[in-house]
């Protein structure tokens, strides 16, 4: 969410949508959609590598840390282009009762 908020600093429209849904096999899927710019193709392949950033002041560790935490919980993190522009980040984690 921090990345989404920072990405929208350059946008005229600033909407952040977070949704959650139960998915098969007892997992929860979270989606984060912002109205910032799309991820540049030259960065997309390295998005989760430590110290990869598009921001002048960024360290490039947030997504790497998020991915490690999610995968340690048997979840998955991925990004996809938003048909309306910007990027949608999704992650799944096991549901706990």
SERO-4910 file (N, C-alpha, C, O; in steps of 0.05 Angstrom, whole numbers):
BEGIN
 pado doro    nc1    nc2    nc3   cac1   cac2   cac3    cc1    cc2    cc3    oc1    oc2    oc3
  Unk    A     17    -24      0      0      0      0     17     25      0     10     45    -12
  Unk    A     40     24     14     58     47     14     68     52    -15     69     75    -23
  Unk    A     76     31    -29     85     35    -57     62     47    -74     68     64    -90
  Unk    A     38     37    -70     15     48    -86     11     77    -80      7     93    -99
  Unk    A     12     85    -55      8    113    -48     30    130    -60     24    152    -71
  Unk    A     54    121    -58     76    137    -69     75    138   -100     82    158   -112
  Unk    A     66    116   -113     63    116   -142     43    136   -151     45    147   -173
  Unk    A     22    141   -135      1    160   -143      8    189   -139     -8    206   -147
  Unk    A     31    195   -128     38    223   -123     39    239   -149     34    263   -149
  Unk    A     44    225   -172     46    239   -198     20    238   -213     18    249   -235
  Unk    A     -1    226   -202    -27    223   -215    -46    245   -207    -46    254   -184
  Unk    A    -63    253   -226    -84    272   -220   -106    259   -204   -117    271   -186
  Unk    A   -112    234   -211   -132    219   -196   -118    199   -178   -100    185   -186
  Unk    A   -126    199   -153   -112    182   -133   -133    165   -118   -144    172    -98
  Unk    A   -137    141   -130   -155    122   -118   -139     97   -110   -123     87   -126
  Unk    A   -144     87    -87   -131     62    -77   -154     43    -69   -170     49    -52
  Unk    A   -155     20    -82   -175      0    -77   -162    -25    -66   -144    -36    -78
  Unk    A   -172    -35    -43   -162    -59    -31   -186    -78    -28   -206    -70    -16
  Unk    A   -183   -102    -39   -205   -121    -36   -194   -148    -26   -171   -154    -29
  Unk    A   -212   -162    -13   -205   -189     -2   -227   -208    -10   -251   -201    -10
  Unk    A   -219   -233    -16   -239   -253    -23   -228   -281    -15   -204   -285    -16
  Unk    A   -246   -298     -7   -238   -326     -3   -235   -339    -30   -251   -335    -48
  Unk    A   -214   -355    -32   -210   -370    -57   -208   -400    -50   -209   -408    -26
  Unk    A   -206   -416    -70   -206   -445    -66   -184   -454    -46   -164   -441    -42
  Unk    A   -189   -477    -34   -171   -489    -15   -165   -473     10   -144   -475     22
  Unk    A   -184   -456     18   -181   -441     43   -161   -419     43   -149   -414     64
  Unk    A   -157   -406     21   -138   -383     20   -153   -357     18   -176   -357      8
  Unk    A   -141   -336     26   -151   -309     23   -135   -295      1   -110   -296      2
  Unk    A   -148   -282    -18   -135   -267    -38   -139   -237    -33   -162   -229    -30
  Unk    A   -118   -222    -33   -119   -193    -29   -110   -180    -55    -90   -188    -67
  Unk    A   -125   -160    -64   -117   -145    -88   -114   -116    -81   -131   -105    -66
  Unk    A    -93   -103    -91    -88    -75    -86    -85    -61   -113    -68    -67   -129
  Unk    A   -104    -42   -118   -105    -29   -144   -101      1   -139   -115     13   -122
  Unk    A    -83     14   -154    -80     43   -151    -83     56   -178    -87     42   -198
  Unk    A    -83     82   -178    -85     97   -203    -58    110   -211    -58    131   -225
  Unk    A    -37     99   -202    -10    108   -209     -2     98   -237    -18     85   -250
  Unk    A     22    104   -246     31     95   -272     36     64   -272     40     52   -251
  Unk    A     36     53   -296     43     24   -298     72     20   -291     88     39   -292
  Unk    A     79     -5   -284    107    -12   -279    121    -13   -305    112    -26   -324
  Unk    A    144     -1   -307    160      0   -332    168    -29   -339    176    -44   -321
  Unk    A    167    -36   -365    174    -63   -373    203    -71   -365    208    -94   -359
  Unk    A    221    -52   -365    249    -58   -358    252    -65   -328    273    -76   -320
  Unk    A    233    -58   -312    234    -63   -284    217    -88   -277    223   -102   -257
  Unk    A    197    -94   -292    178   -115   -286    191   -142   -281    183   -156   -263
  Unk    A    211   -149   -296    225   -175   -293    241   -177   -267    247   -198   -258
  Unk    A    248   -153   -256    265   -153   -232    250   -142   -208    263   -135   -188
  Unk    A    224   -140   -210    208   -126   -190    212   -134   -162    211   -118   -144
  Unk    A    217   -160   -157    219   -170   -129    248   -174   -120    253   -184    -98
  Unk    A    267   -165   -136    295   -167   -128    301   -144   -109    291   -122   -112
  Unk    A    317   -150    -90    325   -129    -70    341   -107    -84    357   -113   -102
  Unk    A    336    -83    -77    349    -58    -87    341    -51   -115    355    -35   -128
  Unk    A    319    -61   -125    308    -53   -151    286    -32   -145    267    -38   -131
  Unk    A    289     -8   -155    270     13   -150    269     32   -174    287     34   -190
  Unk    A    246     46   -177    243     66   -197    243     94   -185    241    114   -199
  Unk    A    245     96   -159    244    121   -145    272    131   -138    289    115   -130
  Unk    A    276    157   -140    302    169   -134    310    164   -105    333    160    -99
  Unk    A    290    165    -87    296    162    -58    290    134    -48    292    128    -24
  Unk    A    282    116    -66    274     89    -57    298     70    -53    319     74    -65
  Unk    A    294     51    -35    315     31    -29    310      5    -44    328    -10    -48
  Unk    A    285      1    -53    279    -23    -68    278    -49    -51    288    -70    -60
  Unk    A    268    -47    -27    267    -71    -10    238    -79     -2    234   -102      6
  Unk    A    219    -61     -5    192    -68      5    180    -92     -9    171   -110      5
  Unk    A    180    -94    -35    168   -117    -49    183   -142    -43    171   -164    -41
  Unk    A    209   -140    -41    225   -164    -34    218   -175     -7    215   -199     -3
  Unk    A    215   -157     12    207   -165     40    179   -176     40    174   -196     52
  Unk    A    160   -162     26    133   -172     25    131   -200     13    117   -218     24
  Unk    A    146   -204     -9    145   -230    -21    156   -252     -3    145   -274     -1
  Unk    A    178   -246     11    189   -265     30    170   -273     52    167   -296     59
  Unk    A    156   -253     63    137   -258     85    113   -274     75    105   -293     88
  Unk    A    103   -266     51     80   -280     40     87   -309     33     71   -327     40
  Unk    A    110   -313     21    118   -341     13    124   -358     38    120   -382     37
  Unk    A    133   -345     59    138   -360     84    112   -370     97    112   -389    112
  Unk    A     90   -358     89     64   -366     99     50   -384     78     25   -388     80
  Unk    A     65   -394     59     54   -411     37     35   -395     19     16   -406      8
  Unk    A     40   -370     16     24   -353     -2     40   -346    -27     62   -357    -32
  Unk    A     28   -329    -43     40   -321    -69     35   -291    -73     13   -282    -66
  Unk    A     54   -277    -85     52   -249    -91     57   -245   -121     77   -256   -131
  Unk    A     40   -230   -135     45   -225   -163     32   -198   -171     14   -188   -157
  Unk    A     41   -188   -193     30   -163   -204     21   -168   -232     31   -185   -247
  Unk    A      1   -152   -240     -8   -153   -268    -17   -125   -277    -26   -109   -260
  Unk    A    -16   -120   -302    -25    -94   -312    -55    -90   -307    -70   -109   -310
  Unk    A    -63    -66   -300    -91    -60   -298   -101    -51   -325    -88    -34   -338
  Unk    A   -122    -62   -336   -132    -54   -362   -137    -24   -364   -137    -13   -386
  Unk    A   -142    -11   -342   -147     18   -342   -122     34   -338   -123     58   -333
  Unk    A    -99     21   -339    -73     34   -332    -66     26   -304    -82     14   -290
  Unk    A    -43     32   -295    -32     26   -269    -26     -4   -267    -24    -18   -287
  Unk    A    -23    -13   -242    -16    -41   -237    -33    -52   -215    -41    -37   -196
  Unk    A    -40    -77   -216    -54    -91   -195    -36   -110   -181    -24   -127   -195
  Unk    A    -33   -108   -155    -17   -128   -140    -37   -146   -126    -57   -137   -115
  Unk    A    -31   -172   -127    -47   -192   -114    -29   -209    -96     -6   -213   -102
  Unk    A    -40   -218    -74    -27   -238    -58    -47   -256    -45    -70   -249    -39
  Unk    A    -38   -281    -40    -55   -300    -27    -40   -310     -2    -16   -311     -1
  Unk    A    -56   -316     18    -45   -328     43    -66   -348     53    -90   -345     47
  Unk    A    -58   -368     67    -77   -387     78    -97   -374     97    -89   -357    113
  Unk    A   -122   -382     96   -142   -372    115   -139   -387    141   -133   -411    141
  Unk    A   -143   -373    163   -141   -385    189   -167   -381    204   -178   -358    204
  Unk    A   -178   -402    216   -203   -399    231   -196   -392    260   -214   -389    276
***
